[in-house]
């Protein structure tokens, strides 16, 4: 049943004694720019439209730090071990009601896609400038940080 709570329309249990309120808070998600010696890995999720490649993403587990989640997702989705992890920034992804915690991971190993992914490409840094697929904000932030360090 809708009702105004904290000056905003929210769903709540119709039984006042129940006390349940659906706050609809954003969900924290990690996004990872995974770099190997060959370049940055972009993958195609089986549920995405054909030809749409993106950086890795995943939900945080309970009691897991965002940095640990980024390393875990890199291992789970690509089969790669992260050897260096750098925080890139926090972004609002309103369309999916998510807060993105972005990381850059330098990884080693042989790519082994998990069951969510069916294809990957490796792209050089120089080809990522102006990239406009999913994850653009993380890619741009990472490239901008590289310019500052150069």
N, C-alpha and C positions, 0 to 999 in steps of 0.2 A: 504494500500500500504506500503510495507516495506521500511525502510530508516535507515541510520545510524544517531543516535541522541545520544549525550553524549558518543561517542565511542562504542555504542552498537546497534545492529540491533533491531529496534522496528517498530511496526505497527503504521501508522499514516494516517490521512485523506488525500486522494489524492489531495484535494483542499487545497492548501497552506494557503489560507485566513481562512479556517476553524480552523486550529490550534490544532485539537485534536490529542493527542499522547496516545497510549495504553502503559502505563508504566509497567504493569504486576507486580506490587509490591506485596509482600506477604501479606496475610490476617492474622490479629491477631485472635488467638483462645485460649480459656482457656482450660486447662486440670486439672481435679480435682481428687486427691486421697481422696475418701470419706471414713472416718473411723467411725464406730459405736462401741459400747461396744462389739459386737460380732466379729468384724474384718473389713477388707477392702472390700468394695462392688465393684464387677466387673459385668458389664452388657453386654448383647448381643443385638446389634442393629439389627432390623429386616432385614436390607439390607446387613448385614455382613454374611460371610460364617458361616454355622452351627458350633457351638463349639468354635467360636472366641469371647472371652470376653475381655472387656477393661474397663479402668477407664472412668469417665464421661468427655465429651468434649462439647464445644459449642462456637459459635461466639459471639463476643462482639456486643452490640447494640450501636447506636450512642449516644455519651455523657455518656457512662457508663464506670466506672473504671473496670479494670480487676478483682479486688477483688470482686466488686459487681456482676460482670458477673459470677464469680465462685459460689457465694452464690445463685444467681438466677438459674443457671443451676442445682445445687444440688436440689433445691426446685422443679423446673419444671420437671426434669427427674426422680427423686426418691421420691419426696414428703417429703423430709427431711429438717429440719431447721438446718443450720450451727450455732454452738455456738462458734467455734474457727477456725480462718483462718490463715494459715501460707504460705508465699510465698516460693516456692521451687527453681524456676529458669526459665530462658528463653532458648528455644531450637528452632533450625531451623528444620522444617519438609519439606524438599525440594520436596519430591514426591508429596505433595499436595499444594505446594507453600504457606506454612503457617509459621507463627511465633507462637510457643506455649508458653504461659505464664502459668506455672504450680503452683498449689496450693494444700495444704493439708487442708482438712476441717474435723473437728470432728463434727458429726451431730447426732441429736436425732429425734425420731419419728418412724412412721410405714412406711415401704417402699411401695410406690405406683408408679409403673412404668408408664411413659407417653406413648403416642402412638408410639414413635420411638423405644421403647425397648420391648422385649417380654420375657426376662428371666434374672435372676441375680443369682450370687453366692456370698457368703461371705467367704473370705479367711483370715486366720490368718497371722500376720506379718512374722512369722517364715517360712511360705510356699511361701512367695513372693521373697525370695532371689534367684537371677538367673532367675526370671520369664522372658520369652521371647516373650510375646504377645505385642500387641499395647500398648504403654504407658510405655514401659520398662524404658526409661530414667527418667521419673518422679518418678516411683516406686524406682529405684536405688538411685536417689537423696534423696528421703525421707528417705529411710533406712539408707543411709550414714549419714544424719543429726541426726537420732536417735542414731547412734553409737557415734557421737561426743558429744551428750548431756548426754550419759550414764556415 
